[in-house]
Structure formats: structure tokens, C-alpha cells
């Protein structure tokens, strides 16, 4: 079963990545295994051209794994872009919550960063609306967003509020 997920979306330079950088350690401190998915409209290269894994892929490998003592990286060559659910599904067993940056048209629980619209922060059952760039959030506001994410993950994991 795929872990619960929260979409994080907003216009370019609104602070989506900054918000994820702030939320992940807070949620980990609360005991959650947090994974992230980033929708990249451009190609993805994890090692520079000429390095070993790049050479494996260039030779035609359909999947390449780089394994080290503390990290494993998979590069899968797919005939088309994986859906958000396919990507999240591959994290089953490794994460309690997935924060997804991008996929702005996908349905689901969402944290929307929309500077200049609405109040600074509105938290409701289906998500959060942030009316300022993420780097302007106060510690109190970040705590509210963290609590929302925790409650959402716990409800999804145990099936009760």
C-alpha cells in the first residue's frame, strides 16, 4: 500500500523547496519516515556524464542502482513519465509520509503556496493555504503546518482521526 501523500504546489520561486527543507526535519523529529517526490519537467541526471552509472545507462541498462553504506539511488529508464502514484507506490515500506513538490494538477491533499492571496496561513481539513513566500513563515506557522502533516499522516496510517 502506498504511503499517504501531501502535494506542495505554487508558482515558481514561491518557496516550495524551502518549505520541504523546513518540514522534513520537523516531521522526522516527530518520528515519521518522510520521503519526497519532485516533479522535474526537464531530464534528470544524478551523476555527471562520463561517470560510471552514467556510462551504465548509456550502454543501455534499463535500470541502474548506486549502492553505498547509507544511500541507494535507483535510476529507472521508463518509456514515459511515471505517474505520481507509480512513483509514490515504489516508496511503500520506506516512508510514512510522502511530500510531493509539483504535480500541480493532481488531485489530493495539498499545501498551496500562493503569495499575495488570502491570509498568511489557513489550515483546513483538505490542506493548507499559505499567502506568503515560504521563507517568510514564522516558527509558529511552521509548527501549525507540521501539525497538519502529522495529523494527516497518522489518520491515513491508522485510519482514524
Backbone as ProteinMPNN parsed JSONL, in Angstrom:
{"seq_chain_A": "XXXXXXXXXXXXXXXXXXXXXXXXXXXXXXXXXXXXXXXXXXXXXXXXXXXXXXXXXXXXXXXXXXXXXXXXXXXXXXXXXXXXXXXXXXXXXXXXXXXXXXXXXXXXXXXXXXXXXXXXXXXXXXXXXXXXXXXXXXXXXXXXXXXXXXXXXXXXXXXXX", "coords_chain_A": {"N_chain_A": [[0.836, -1.179, 0.0], [0.556, 2.185, -0.841], [2.242, 4.917, 0.744], [0.746, 7.651, 2.661], [0.204, 10.864, 1.112], [1.1, 14.277, 0.566], [0.568, 17.014, -1.427], [2.651, 19.654, -2.519], [2.415, 22.75, -3.755], [2.684, 25.61, -5.971], [3.498, 28.799, -7.459], [6.531, 29.307, -9.444], [9.484, 30.022, -7.61], [8.185, 30.528, -5.178], [8.802, 29.264, -2.898], [8.55, 26.491, -2.506], [10.44, 24.332, -2.36], [11.968, 25.31, -0.259], [10.062, 25.202, 1.802], [9.725, 22.403, 1.986], [12.307, 21.727, 2.849], [12.169, 22.775, 5.382], [10.044, 21.394, 6.571], [10.626, 18.585, 6.449], [12.791, 17.863, 8.361], [11.466, 18.561, 10.758], [9.236, 16.853, 10.787], [10.528, 14.396, 10.803], [11.745, 14.507, 13.311], [9.511, 14.113, 14.812], [9.133, 11.465, 14.503], [8.359, 10.392, 12.045], [8.982, 8.67, 8.991], [9.98, 10.307, 6.284], [9.455, 10.841, 2.893], [10.249, 12.303, -0.289], [9.002, 13.549, -3.396], [9.887, 14.964, -6.407], [8.647, 16.707, -9.075], [10.094, 16.917, -12.087], [10.367, 18.872, -14.853], [12.258, 18.769, -16.739], [14.999, 16.727, -17.887], [16.642, 14.217, -15.815], [19.675, 13.842, -14.209], [21.793, 12.084, -12.188], [24.45, 11.509, -11.789], [27.357, 13.004, -13.14], [27.92, 13.291, -16.712], [29.944, 10.735, -18.083], [30.733, 9.521, -15.719], [30.585, 6.414, -13.809], [27.849, 5.289, -13.364], [26.399, 6.768, -15.2], [27.645, 5.916, -17.53], [26.855, 3.235, -17.498], [24.087, 3.522, -17.939], [24.17, 4.742, -20.465], [25.112, 2.631, -21.915], [22.885, 1.138, -22.193], [21.472, 0.024, -20.067], [18.432, -0.721, -18.433], [17.793, -0.083, -15.884], [19.609, 1.382, -13.247], [21.455, 1.028, -10.33], [22.931, 2.695, -7.646], [24.772, 1.879, -4.944], [25.558, 2.468, -1.62], [26.996, 2.593, 1.721], [25.105, 4.159, 3.225], [23.119, 4.989, 1.509], [21.014, 4.409, -1.28], [20.558, 4.707, -4.687], [18.301, 4.69, -7.282], [18.045, 4.583, -10.761], [15.731, 4.604, -13.126], [14.948, 3.813, -16.393], [12.3, 4.807, -18.154], [9.592, 4.179, -20.435], [7.797, 6.254, -20.638], [6.882, 9.156, -18.704], [6.577, 8.396, -15.279], [3.548, 8.061, -13.423], [2.413, 10.13, -10.72], [1.371, 8.516, -8.675], [2.513, 6.031, -9.297], [5.21, 6.567, -8.793], [5.133, 7.229, -6.039], [4.116, 4.834, -5.043], [6.286, 3.125, -5.229], [7.675, 3.722, -3.001], [6.582, 2.447, -0.908], [6.679, 0.945, 2.249], [9.032, 2.186, 2.91], [8.522, 4.727, 3.72], [6.541, 6.875, 5.809], [5.137, 9.069, 5.167], [4.741, 10.981, 2.236], [5.948, 13.823, 0.749], [5.129, 15.838, -1.901], [6.463, 17.676, -4.432], [5.335, 19.758, -6.881], [3.447, 18.444, -9.659], [1.079, 19.917, -10.039], [-1.531, 19.758, -10.994], [-2.606, 17.465, -10.047], [-5.009, 15.633, -8.138], [-5.725, 15.784, -4.606], [-4.703, 15.975, -1.135], [-3.395, 19.069, -0.219], [-0.757, 21.454, 0.135], [-0.79, 24.675, -0.557], [1.124, 27.2, -1.817], [0.676, 30.474, -2.251], [1.613, 33.353, -2.703], [0.49, 36.59, -1.731], [-2.207, 36.111, -1.884], [-5.137, 35.641, -0.061], [-5.072, 34.912, 3.518], [-2.118, 34.901, 5.678], [-1.724, 32.242, 6.572], [-3.815, 29.517, 6.259], [-5.306, 26.772, 7.597], [-6.967, 23.811, 6.893], [-9.263, 20.993, 6.624], [-8.651, 19.717, 4.154], [-6.152, 20.645, 3.479], [-3.572, 23.165, 3.348], [-3.361, 26.678, 2.981], [-1.06, 28.989, 1.991], [-0.288, 32.292, 2.187], [1.984, 33.787, 1.821], [5.447, 34.002, 0.711], [7.32, 31.001, 1.303], [9.664, 31.335, 2.814], [9.053, 33.392, 4.506], [7.509, 32.443, 6.541], [6.629, 32.089, 9.97], [8.016, 30.61, 12.984], [5.902, 29.652, 14.518], [3.878, 29.39, 12.566], [5.075, 27.467, 10.915], [5.072, 25.367, 12.727], [2.308, 24.899, 12.898], [1.757, 23.986, 10.302], [3.34, 21.71, 10.301], [2.011, 20.225, 12.292], [-0.423, 19.826, 10.984], [0.447, 18.141, 8.878], [1.389, 15.941, 10.367], [-0.993, 15.066, 11.653], [-2.481, 14.388, 9.393], [-0.913, 12.297, 8.297], [-0.935, 10.424, 10.413], [-3.69, 9.864, 10.587], [-4.131, 8.708, 8.092], [-2.425, 6.488, 8.263], [-3.375, 4.968, 10.419], [-6.037, 5.026, 10.038], [-7.888, 6.414, 11.519], [-9.028, 9.482, 13.052]], "CA_chain_A": [[0.0, 0.0, 0.0], [1.338, 3.424, -0.947], [2.145, 5.786, 1.92], [-0.035, 8.87, 2.444], [0.97, 11.904, 0.437], [0.62, 15.654, 0.554], [1.128, 17.779, -2.538], [3.105, 21.012, -2.218], [2.453, 23.415, -5.053], [2.692, 27.063, -6.004], [4.265, 29.305, -8.603], [7.998, 29.295, -9.34], [10.102, 30.949, -6.657], [7.318, 30.837, -4.037], [9.376, 28.646, -1.718], [8.136, 25.088, -2.333], [11.585, 23.55, -1.882], [12.29, 25.848, 1.063], [9.099, 24.642, 2.744], [10.073, 20.997, 2.198], [13.519, 21.706, 3.671], [11.784, 23.099, 6.752], [9.12, 20.386, 7.097], [11.191, 17.232, 6.57], [13.421, 17.59, 9.662], [10.465, 18.661, 11.831], [8.439, 15.628, 10.765], [11.421, 13.305, 11.227], [11.877, 14.63, 14.763], [8.266, 13.572, 15.375], [9.14, 10.023, 14.319], [7.913, 9.943, 10.722], [9.91, 8.477, 7.87], [9.447, 11.205, 5.272], [10.041, 10.767, 1.554], [9.814, 13.39, -1.159], [8.999, 13.36, -4.849], [9.982, 16.248, -7.118], [8.312, 16.598, -10.488], [11.055, 17.68, -12.889], [9.908, 18.988, -16.248], [13.434, 18.542, -17.567], [15.61, 15.439, -17.609], [17.292, 14.04, -14.524], [20.983, 13.19, -14.205], [22.312, 12.079, -10.83], [25.907, 11.56, -11.868], [27.75, 13.746, -14.337], [28.309, 12.481, -17.865], [31.27, 10.135, -18.026], [30.901, 8.732, -14.502], [30.22, 5.009, -14.004], [26.42, 4.998, -13.54], [26.028, 7.396, -16.465], [28.128, 5.022, -18.58], [25.979, 2.051, -17.49], [22.845, 3.921, -18.595], [24.463, 4.966, -21.878], [25.3, 1.32, -22.534], [21.57, 0.559, -22.451], [20.827, -0.561, -18.887], [17.1, -0.158, -18.208], [17.807, 0.424, -14.516], [20.939, 1.462, -12.662], [21.425, 1.307, -8.894], [24.194, 3.039, -6.993], [24.577, 1.447, -3.573], [26.629, 2.822, -0.686], [26.585, 2.199, 3.079], [23.973, 4.907, 3.774], [22.21, 5.513, 0.489], [20.871, 3.685, -2.535], [19.904, 5.529, -5.695], [17.847, 3.943, -8.459], [17.708, 5.335, -11.966], [14.94, 3.74, -14.0], [14.627, 4.389, -17.693], [10.912, 4.441, -18.405], [9.17, 4.593, -21.772], [7.153, 7.55, -20.466], [6.94, 9.646, -17.334], [5.748, 7.673, -14.317], [2.545, 8.875, -12.759], [2.728, 10.437, -9.337], [1.035, 7.35, -7.858], [3.526, 4.994, -9.534], [6.433, 6.957, -8.083], [4.876, 7.107, -4.605], [3.945, 3.414, -4.741], [7.604, 2.492, -5.1], [8.215, 4.083, -1.69], [5.878, 1.666, 0.11], [7.57, 0.263, 3.173], [10.192, 3.022, 3.213], [8.098, 6.059, 4.151], [5.251, 7.03, 6.476], [4.508, 10.219, 4.526], [5.469, 11.484, 1.069], [5.679, 15.208, 0.371], [5.303, 15.855, -3.354], [6.61, 19.013, -4.998], [4.94, 19.767, -8.281], [2.192, 17.755, -9.995], [0.102, 20.904, -9.59], [-2.9, 19.441, -11.432], [-3.027, 16.205, -9.43], [-5.922, 15.798, -7.008], [-5.249, 15.272, -3.335], [-4.452, 16.912, -0.046], [-2.4, 19.981, -0.783], [-0.276, 22.693, 0.729], [-0.66, 25.604, -1.669], [1.817, 28.464, -1.535], [0.171, 31.456, -3.209], [1.895, 34.675, -2.118], [-0.366, 37.704, -2.127], [-3.616, 35.725, -1.909], [-5.652, 35.151, 1.207], [-4.336, 35.221, 4.743], [-0.758, 34.334, 5.748], [-1.828, 30.795, 6.679], [-5.129, 28.941, 6.553], [-5.22, 25.314, 7.677], [-8.305, 23.214, 6.894], [-9.221, 19.528, 6.503], [-8.07, 19.242, 2.9], [-4.829, 21.174, 3.206], [-3.142, 24.462, 3.874], [-3.133, 27.75, 2.022], [-0.044, 29.896, 2.509], [-0.398, 33.522, 1.406], [3.279, 34.485, 1.77], [6.512, 33.07, 0.319], [7.625, 30.073, 2.399], [10.752, 31.815, 3.668], [8.509, 34.389, 5.44], [6.724, 31.785, 7.583], [7.168, 32.152, 11.325], [8.138, 29.306, 13.649], [4.543, 29.236, 14.907], [3.185, 28.944, 11.346], [5.682, 26.191, 10.524], [4.573, 24.361, 13.677], [0.931, 24.59, 12.504], [1.819, 23.167, 9.084], [3.88, 20.419, 10.732], [0.918, 19.525, 12.987], [-1.364, 19.387, 9.947], [1.051, 16.993, 8.198], [1.391, 14.821, 11.318], [-2.363, 14.582, 11.808], [-2.861, 13.743, 8.139], [-0.19, 11.019, 8.18], [-1.44, 9.493, 11.432], [-5.041, 9.436, 10.207], [-4.014, 7.805, 6.94], [-1.738, 5.267, 8.646], [-4.184, 4.158, 11.324], [-7.424, 5.044, 9.558], [-8.773, 7.154, 12.413], [-8.511, 10.827, 13.36]], "C_chain_A": [[0.885, 1.248, 0.0], [1.179, 4.257, 0.318], [1.284, 7.011, 1.622], [0.843, 9.965, 1.849], [0.273, 13.249, 0.511], [1.344, 16.375, -0.566], [1.523, 19.169, -2.048], [3.228, 21.723, -3.557], [2.383, 24.927, -4.891], [3.518, 27.509, -7.193], [5.774, 29.182, -8.364], [8.447, 30.362, -8.362], [9.175, 31.377, -5.518], [7.82, 30.165, -2.764], [8.961, 27.206, -1.48], [9.278, 24.242, -1.764], [12.004, 24.019, -0.493], [11.348, 25.272, 2.109], [9.414, 23.174, 3.023], [11.318, 20.877, 3.077], [13.203, 21.995, 5.142], [10.912, 22.007, 7.367], [9.771, 19.034, 7.35], [11.87, 17.015, 7.927], [12.44, 17.669, 10.829], [9.656, 17.37, 11.921], [9.268, 14.42, 11.187], [11.607, 13.317, 12.743], [10.647, 14.055, 15.47], [8.137, 12.069, 15.129], [8.668, 9.514, 12.975], [9.091, 9.715, 9.787], [9.303, 9.256, 6.703], [10.197, 11.023, 3.962], [9.539, 11.971, 0.759], [9.843, 12.927, -2.608], [9.025, 14.75, -5.447], [9.647, 16.003, -8.579], [9.244, 17.509, -11.27], [10.588, 17.695, -14.338], [11.037, 18.724, -17.234], [13.989, 17.161, -17.227], [16.31, 15.413, -16.264], [18.605, 13.3, -14.726], [21.511, 13.237, -12.784], [23.834, 12.059, -10.79], [26.269, 12.295, -13.149], [28.101, 12.804, -15.493], [29.75, 11.994, -17.727], [31.514, 9.296, -16.788], [30.266, 7.345, -14.711], [28.73, 4.768, -14.24], [25.901, 5.613, -14.836], [26.43, 6.483, -17.624], [27.281, 3.758, -18.653], [24.685, 2.37, -18.245], [23.055, 4.12, -20.09], [24.657, 3.659, -22.63], [23.973, 0.608, -22.778], [20.894, -0.095, -21.258], [19.465, 0.093, -18.674], [16.942, 0.371, -16.79], [19.247, 0.391, -14.024], [20.758, 1.76, -11.179], [22.832, 1.644, -8.434], [23.963, 2.77, -5.509], [25.803, 1.815, -2.747], [26.145, 2.463, 0.718], [25.338, 2.907, 3.603], [22.945, 5.364, 2.755], [22.196, 4.588, -0.718], [20.085, 4.578, -3.488], [19.558, 4.639, -6.876], [17.587, 4.918, -9.593], [17.007, 4.352, -12.879], [14.68, 4.473, -15.307], [13.237, 3.883, -18.06], [10.496, 4.921, -19.797], [8.41, 5.921, -21.758], [7.247, 7.932, -19.001], [6.046, 8.794, -16.437], [4.693, 8.616, -13.763], [3.004, 9.14, -11.332], [2.476, 9.197, -8.466], [2.019, 6.201, -8.071], [4.817, 5.311, -8.776], [6.258, 6.775, -6.577], [4.756, 5.638, -4.209], [5.263, 2.688, -4.554], [8.267, 2.806, -3.76], [7.539, 3.313, -0.559], [6.883, 0.898, 0.958], [8.77, 1.087, 3.595], [9.804, 4.384, 3.769], [6.735, 5.994, 4.829], [4.447, 8.165, 5.858], [5.377, 10.641, 3.354], [5.002, 12.91, 0.802], [6.061, 15.347, -1.099], [5.335, 17.287, -3.852], [6.297, 18.958, -6.479], [3.635, 19.023, -8.475], [1.01, 18.651, -9.615], [-1.337, 20.611, -10.017], [-3.44, 18.165, -10.788], [-3.998, 16.478, -8.283], [-5.285, 15.272, -5.725], [-5.097, 16.367, -2.31], [-3.255, 17.767, -0.439], [-2.024, 21.097, 0.185], [-0.007, 23.614, -0.457], [0.026, 26.872, -1.185], [1.402, 29.434, -2.635], [0.369, 32.855, -2.636], [0.961, 35.753, -2.657], [-1.835, 37.362, -2.19], [-4.023, 35.201, -0.539], [-4.793, 35.565, 2.391], [-2.951, 34.585, 4.695], [-0.81, 32.818, 5.766], [-3.244, 30.408, 7.035], [-4.976, 27.43, 6.496], [-6.649, 24.779, 7.76], [-8.162, 21.719, 6.644], [-8.494, 19.033, 5.264], [-6.705, 19.84, 2.586], [-4.552, 22.494, 3.874], [-3.022, 25.437, 2.71], [-2.168, 28.729, 2.677], [-0.031, 31.13, 1.607], [0.864, 34.362, 1.357], [4.313, 33.512, 1.211], [6.933, 32.232, 1.527], [8.702, 30.592, 3.333], [10.287, 32.904, 4.645], [7.683, 33.762, 6.563], [7.418, 31.884, 8.937], [7.303, 30.732, 11.879], [6.765, 28.772, 14.041], [3.768, 28.704, 13.691], [3.752, 27.612, 10.861], [5.224, 25.068, 11.449], [3.145, 23.955, 13.321], [0.914, 23.686, 11.267], [2.339, 21.776, 9.426], [2.786, 19.602, 11.417], [-0.114, 19.023, 11.996], [-0.828, 18.116, 9.264], [1.054, 15.758, 9.101], [0.005, 14.22, 11.461], [-2.814, 13.84, 10.559], [-2.209, 12.366, 8.02], [-0.733, 10.007, 9.176], [-2.834, 8.982, 11.072], [-4.981, 8.44, 9.058], [-3.402, 6.466, 7.343], [-2.582, 4.37, 9.549], [-5.656, 4.142, 10.939], [-8.399, 5.719, 10.488], [-8.183, 8.51, 12.702], [-7.683, 10.86, 14.631]], "O_chain_A": [[1.848, 1.337, 0.762], [0.096, 4.298, 0.901], [1.108, 7.373, 0.459], [2.057, 9.991, 2.052], [-0.954, 13.347, 0.518], [2.572, 16.353, -0.648], [0.809, 19.782, -1.255], [4.047, 21.346, -4.395], [2.067, 25.445, -3.82], [4.162, 26.695, -7.855], [6.227, 28.98, -7.237], [7.877, 31.451, -8.29], [9.346, 32.456, -4.952], [7.329, 30.455, -1.674], [9.016, 26.739, -0.342], [9.087, 23.518, -0.787], [12.357, 23.202, 0.357], [11.789, 24.893, 3.194], [9.376, 22.744, 4.176], [11.375, 20.016, 3.955], [13.896, 21.51, 6.037], [11.028, 21.724, 8.559], [9.493, 18.4, 8.368], [11.541, 16.038, 8.599], [12.572, 16.915, 11.794], [9.421, 16.857, 13.015], [8.76, 13.52, 11.857], [11.626, 12.264, 13.381], [10.744, 13.568, 16.596], [7.134, 11.466, 15.508], [8.585, 8.301, 12.78], [10.064, 10.468, 9.792], [8.238, 8.9, 6.199], [11.428, 11.049, 3.931], [8.525, 12.577, 1.105], [10.606, 12.037, -2.985], [8.261, 15.621, -5.032], [10.288, 15.187, -9.242], [9.188, 18.731, -11.132], [10.435, 16.645, -14.963], [10.798, 18.484, -18.418], [13.46, 16.497, -16.335], [16.541, 16.454, -15.65], [18.631, 12.239, -15.351], [21.664, 14.322, -12.223], [24.433, 12.552, -9.835], [25.545, 12.206, -14.14], [28.524, 11.668, -15.277], [30.643, 12.734, -17.313], [32.403, 8.444, -16.787], [29.512, 7.132, -15.661], [28.368, 4.11, -15.216], [25.046, 5.026, -15.498], [25.67, 6.295, -18.574], [27.014, 3.256, -19.744], [24.24, 1.588, -19.085], [22.217, 3.715, -20.895], [24.401, 3.581, -23.832], [23.927, -0.401, -23.482], [19.841, -0.713, -21.415], [19.348, 1.317, -18.726], [16.056, 1.183, -16.524], [20.005, -0.522, -14.35], [19.989, 2.649, -10.814], [23.797, 0.967, -8.786], [23.074, 3.357, -4.893], [26.935, 1.513, -3.123], [24.992, 2.067, 0.884], [24.577, 2.306, 4.363], [21.992, 6.06, 3.109], [23.229, 4.054, -1.124], [19.054, 5.137, -3.114], [20.411, 3.926, -7.404], [16.972, 5.965, -9.39], [17.607, 3.387, -13.35], [14.241, 5.623, -15.309], [13.028, 2.685, -18.252], [10.987, 5.941, -20.281], [8.387, 6.632, -22.763], [7.646, 7.124, -18.161], [4.901, 8.503, -16.786], [4.919, 9.821, -13.649], [3.88, 8.45, -10.81], [3.297, 8.873, -7.608], [2.329, 5.472, -7.129], [5.437, 4.423, -8.19], [7.137, 6.227, -5.913], [5.244, 5.241, -3.151], [5.336, 1.726, -3.79], [9.298, 2.225, -3.422], [7.876, 3.498, 0.611], [7.815, 0.283, 0.44], [9.462, 0.723, 4.546], [10.667, 5.124, 4.243], [5.888, 5.173, 4.477], [3.226, 8.22, 6.004], [6.603, 10.66, 3.459], [3.808, 13.167, 0.648], [7.179, 15.013, -1.493], [4.36, 18.025, -3.714], [6.915, 18.208, -7.234], [2.805, 18.97, -7.567], [0.066, 18.21, -8.959], [-2.271, 21.174, -9.444], [-4.61, 17.827, -10.97], [-3.828, 17.445, -7.541], [-4.405, 14.411, -5.768], [-5.337, 17.541, -2.59], [-2.242, 17.264, -0.925], [-2.852, 21.605, 0.94], [0.893, 23.363, -1.259], [-0.442, 27.531, -0.256], [1.735, 29.242, -3.804], [-0.575, 33.473, -2.143], [0.68, 35.824, -3.853], [-2.649, 38.226, -2.516], [-3.309, 34.398, 0.061], [-3.923, 36.43, 2.292], [-2.645, 33.821, 3.78], [-0.04, 32.163, 5.064], [-3.809, 30.914, 8.004], [-4.567, 26.875, 5.476], [-7.443, 25.23, 8.585], [-7.046, 21.229, 6.47], [-7.79, 18.026, 5.325], [-6.151, 19.565, 1.521], [-5.214, 22.884, 4.836], [-2.633, 25.065, 1.603], [-2.422, 29.235, 3.77], [0.21, 31.022, 0.405], [0.835, 35.508, 0.91], [4.081, 32.304, 1.234], [6.902, 32.719, 2.657], [8.658, 30.317, 4.532], [11.051, 33.299, 5.526], [7.207, 34.475, 7.446], [8.641, 31.775, 9.031], [6.771, 29.779, 11.312], [6.497, 27.577, 13.91], [3.083, 27.685, 13.786], [3.001, 26.729, 10.444], [5.011, 23.941, 11.0], [2.801, 22.778, 13.432], [0.141, 22.731, 11.203], [1.842, 20.778, 8.906], [2.65, 18.408, 11.147], [-0.629, 17.915, 12.145], [-1.559, 17.14, 9.094], [0.754, 14.654, 8.646], [-0.156, 13.002, 11.398], [-3.452, 12.791, 10.649], [-2.874, 11.386, 7.683], [-0.968, 8.853, 8.819], [-3.122, 7.796, 11.235], [-5.702, 7.442, 9.056], [-3.806, 5.422, 6.83], [-2.508, 3.145, 9.45], [-6.43, 3.336, 11.455], [-9.61, 5.624, 10.289], [-6.968, 8.688, 12.61], [-7.185, 11.918, 15.016]]}, "name": "protein", "num_of_chains": 1, "seq": "XXXXXXXXXXXXXXXXXXXXXXXXXXXXXXXXXXXXXXXXXXXXXXXXXXXXXXXXXXXXXXXXXXXXXXXXXXXXXXXXXXXXXXXXXXXXXXXXXXXXXXXXXXXXXXXXXXXXXXXXXXXXXXXXXXXXXXXXXXXXXXXXXXXXXXXXXXXXXXXXX"}
